[in-house]
Amino acid sequence: MSFACDESYRKTEAKINRIRWQKDDITQSRTIANVVEREGLEIQRAIEDKTVKILEENGFDKNGKLLELKDNIKVLPESDYVPEALISQAVLEYNDGKDKELQIEISELHETFENPFTSTNASIDEVGVKKQKEEGRSKYSVKKDGKEYVRNTVVHVQKGKGRYILNKLGIIPALKILMAFLLYNNLLEKGALVFFVDGARDLQAGIKEMFGWVPFKIILDWHHLEEKCKMQLSLGLKGREVRNSVLAKVTAYLWVGKVDKAVEVLRQVEEKHIKSKDAIENLIGYFDRNWSYIPCYALRKELGLRNSSNRGEKANDLTVSDRQKHNGMSWSNSGSSSLASVITLHQNGEQMNWLLKRDIDFKLIKKEQVA
């Protein structure tokens, strides 16, 4: 199981054969794959059983829905937010020497700033790996358009120096496990809950549906926002110079949270420089949809707060991409999610607990706890 987390099943087979002085003509790679898949499915069942039990004990149904909706959302104490005095000081320091239009306007801020020592951060990322063709498919069957993918959702949970990784096929099932994990570790009792995401609408909708009863906020990952601007402006504008000029102005306004100014820049682009009006309108529509998730990134950085979901993306690389996204590889739903579950087990330092006790601690760990 440990070898298979880092190398292909064929390479794992060769390594084990060398250790055992086994001849290479005895093929066992399929057996190794079966062992990993079996263990992965058992891990998933154990986590699912634990999830359902935790939810039921806390007044939720098995799908993660609160049975009795609360009239009032819990209000966090002032200690769970950055003090106004620190915010004002950070704004003054940032604005010093900058053009008026690119300064932070305190009166225009539409957000709160979580205390990084008490907040819980959840970075969520979804990745697709190539799906295997159906077995027994007739050569006369109609070929499907495009490639099919197995989509794993990986969640990186972090509070202080503690962290944990969760994985599941599908966004809603992953959010259900996240809900159970937060309840089990008492992470909803104190501190703000902050989600770091890309622009996926189904993810944002799922978060709002499942976590609407607690104080939370969604932060649109800065790198994703910047890349979205680059892509749409490349499609919409003529020439690199024009694109780079508009991009610099738009991202400068977005960095200080002035979405309206960024939209104004796009509206003022001369007709002769536009290659595709649809691409420009799509970008404006994207800003409109994500307006409340675009914070003042500059001020967050000054306050030492996160702006990125890169920890979720890194967790996805470790659990899925690094092992499953290679030329010639394709996966079944169970094969992909099972291997991701085994790798996640190792990333969380749970492997010996699982192998010896067939149990999952399901608790935050520190980096030095991982073997």
N, C-alpha and C positions, 0 to 999 in steps of 0.2 A: 504493500500500500504506500509506503514511504517513497520507494523508488518511482512508482507510477505517478506520483505527484509532480515529478520534475522531468521525466523522460517518457518517450513513447512506450507503448507496451512491448514493442519489439526490442528496444534498447533495454528495457527492464528485464525482459527474458534473457538477453545475452549476459547482463550483469549477474543475475541470479545463477545462471549456468556456470559462469566463471567461479563464483563463490562456492558452488557445490561440486565443481569439477565435472559438470554434466556436459555431455556431448551436445553440440549445437543442432544436430539433426533431429533432436526430439523437440518438437514445437510446442510451446506452452503459452505463447502470447495471448491466445484466445482465452485460456484458462485464467490468466492474470486479469484480463479485461472483465471476465465474469465475476471474479472475486471482488474487484473494485466496485462493479455495478451492484452486486449483492450487498456489500457493506454500505455503499452510498444510499441505497433504498432503505436499509434498516436505520441508518442515521436519520434520514428524512422522516421515517415513521416515528422514531423516538422524539424528534423535535416537534412534529405535528401533535403527538399525544400530549406532550408537555405544554404546547401552545394552547390547545383546547382546554386543558385542565386549569391553566392560569387564567384564561379568559372567563371561564365559568365561575371561578372563585372570586372574580372581581366584577361580576354583574354584566358580562358580555355574552352574546350568543357565540356559537362556534365559528361564525364568519367574521367576528371582530366588531360587531355592532353593539353599542351600548343599549341594554334593554330598557332602561329608564332614562330618557334624555333629561339632562339638567337644564333648568330655566336660565341659570346664570353661569357664564364661563368663569372659572376661577381667576381671580385677580392676583398677579404676582406682587410681592412686596418690592419696595424701592431698592433693596439690596440686590435684587436680581437684575438690575439695570445699571448701566454706567451713569454715575452722577452728572447732573447738568453742568456743574462747574468744570469737570474734566472735558465735557463735550465742547463747551465754550472756549476753553483754553486750546483744545486741539484745532478748532476752527480758526482761531486767531493765528496760530502758528502756521497752518496750511495756507491761509489767504495772504500771508505776508509776501509782498513782492509780485503777486500774480495779477493778471488782467482782471478787471471787474467782472466780466462775463464768465470767467472760469473760476471765480471764487465760490466758496460754499456759502449759501444763504441759509442761516439758521431758521428764519421764518418760513422757508419753503420745505424744510425737512418733514417728511410724512411718515417717519419710522421711529422705532425705539432701538436702543443699542444694548444688547444683552451683556450681562456680566460674564466674561469668559471663564471665570472660576466656578460659576454655578450652573451655566447653561449646558445642555446636552445637544450635540451636533449629530445629525444623521445625513450622510452623503449617499445618494442613491443613483445607481447607474445601471443601464441595461445594455447588454451586448448580445449580438447574434452570431452564431457559428453555423457553418454550412450543414444542412440537414441531409441525412442519408436518403437515398431513393427508396421507395417502398419495395419490400421484398415480394417476389413473385409477380412483378408488374409485367404485363404483356408487351411484346415488342410492337404490337399494333395499337397500343393505347395512345391517347392524345397527349402530346408533350405539353407540360405546363409552362406558362410564360414566366420567365425570370427564375431566380434561385429561391429555394425555401430555406428558412433559418430556424434553428432552435434558439429561443431567446431566454437567457438567464438574467435575473435581476439580482444585483448584489448591493447590500446595504452595509456601510461602514458606520458604526456607532462609536462616538467618542465623548467622554466626559473627563476633563482634566487629563491625567496621564493614562486613564483607563480606556480600553477600546475593545471592540468585538466585531466580527464579520458574520453577516447572515446571507444566505442565498436561497433562491427559490425560482422555479419557472413561473413567470408572470408577475406583474406589478402588484395586483391586489393580494394574492397569496403571500407575497414578500412583506407587504405592509401589515398583514395580519400577524405574522411572526414577529415583526418589529414591535407592534403594539404589546404583544405578550412579553417580549424581552424588556421593554421599558417598564411595564408594570411589575415584573418579577424583580427587577433591580431598583425599584422605587425611584426611577428617574423622572417620573411625572410629579413627584411630590415637591421638589424644589428646583428652581431655575427654569429659564426659558427653554423651549424646544425649537431648534432651528434646523430646517431642511435646506440642503444645498443640492440643487437640481439643474438639469438642462431645461430646454424649452418644451419638453414633451407634455402635451395637454392631458393625456390620460394619467400621467403620474401626478400632475398638479391637482387634477380632479379627484383622484383617489385619496390623496393626502387630506384635502378639504373635507371629503366625505367621512373619512374614518377618524380624523383627529379634530373635528370641529368643536368638540366639547372641552378641549384644553387650550391654553394660550400657546400659539405656535406662530412661526413666521417662515416664509419661503424666500430664499435668496437665489436669484438666477446667477449661475456661475459666470464670472467675468470672462473667462477664456472662451466659453461657448458663445456669449453675447458678441464678443469681438470677432470670432470666426464667422458668425452669422452675418455680421455687417460686411465683412470682407467678401463672402460668397455672393450675397445679394447685390452688392455694388459692382462686383466683377461682371455679373449678369446684366446689370441695368445701365452701366455707364460705358462710354466710348473712351478707350485709351487708358493706359496705366497712370499717367500724370493726373488726369481728372479724377480717376478713382481714388488715388492716394490722397489727393487734396481734400476731397469730400470725406473720406474715411477718417482722416486726422481730425477734422472738425467735429464729425458726429461722435467719435469715440471720446474726444475731449469733454464734450458735454455730458455724455453718458457716465463718464468716470466720476463726475460730481453730482450725478443724479438728476440732471436737467433734461429729462426726456422730451419735454415740449420744445426745447431749443434744438435738439437733435432732429426732431421732425421738421422744424422750421428750415433747417439747412437743406434737408431733402426736398422740401417744397420749392425752394428757391433755385434749384439746379436748372440751368438754362436748357431749353428744349433741344438745342443743337448738340448737347453733350449726352443726351439720353438715348440709350440703345434699346431698352425695354422698360416701358412704363409699368408693366405688371410686376417686374422684379422690385422696383422702387416702392410700389404700393404694397407689395407683400411684406417688405421690411417695415413699412409704417404700421401695417396691420399687426405685425409681430410685436412692435413696441407697444401698441394699444393693448394687446392681450396680456402682456407681461408687465404693464406699467407698475403695478403694486409690488412686483417682485424685483424691480430694479432699484436698489438702494443707492445711497451716496457711497460708492466704493472708496473714494478718496478718504472720507472721514472714517470709515470702518478700518482702513489701513492705518490711519493715524492713531486710532484707538487700540490697535493690536488685535483686531477681529478678523476672522476669516472672510475671504471673498470667493473662495473656490471650492468646487466639489472634487478637487484632484485626489483627495484621499479615497473617495468612492471609486474613481476611475482607476487608481492604483490597486485597490482591493480587487477590482474586476480583472485587471491584468494578472494579478497573482493567482486568482482562483479559476479564471476561465481563459482569457486571451493567450497568456504565455504558453499554455499547455494545449489548447484546442484550436487555435487559429494558425494553422500551418498548411502549406501547399499539399494537396492530396488528401487532407483530412475531412471526414464528414461524420456526423454524429446522429444518433437517435435521441429522442427526448430523454429517455431514462439513462442512456449512456452518458450524455453530456451533463445532466444535472447530478447524477451519481458521482461522477469524477469531481465535479465542482464541490460537492458536499464533503468528499474525502479530503480534498485540498483545504477546504475551509476548516475542517476538523483540526488539521495540522497547524494552520495559521492561528487558530485560537488556543493552541496548546492543549487540546482536549484528547489527543490520540491515545495516551496511556489510560486515561480515565475511561474511554470508550472500550478499548480492547480488554481491559481487566474487569471493569464493572458494568459494561454495556450501558453507560449513563453519560449524560451531557450536563456539565455544571451550569451552562447558560448564564454566566456571569462575566462582568467586565474583567479584563485582564490587563496587566502592564506588560510592556515589551519584553522585559527581562524574564517574565514567566514562561515565554514561549521557548520550547526546547529547540 
